[in-house]
Amino acid sequence: MELSQCPYDHTAIAAEVCSGGSVVLTCPACGAAWEWHGAWMRRLREPDREKMRAARANTKPSESTT
């Protein structure tokens, strides 16, 4: 599985490596966050719905399909 764009608003996500080998993935646009460790991934924080809608409105259709 490859998570390079936020599934909610298609913004490029940021990754931060934590101790123990975990990686925290965050969306700078809507605030959603996930923790990835080995073969499992879990959501840490749901997106802010208003910020998500604003980010979607600013994304051109050709950008969201890549």
Beta strands, then each sheet from edge to edge (+ up, - down):
strand 1: 14-17
strand 2: 23-26
strand 3: 33-37
strand 4: 40-45
sheet 1: 1+ 2- 3+ 4-
end
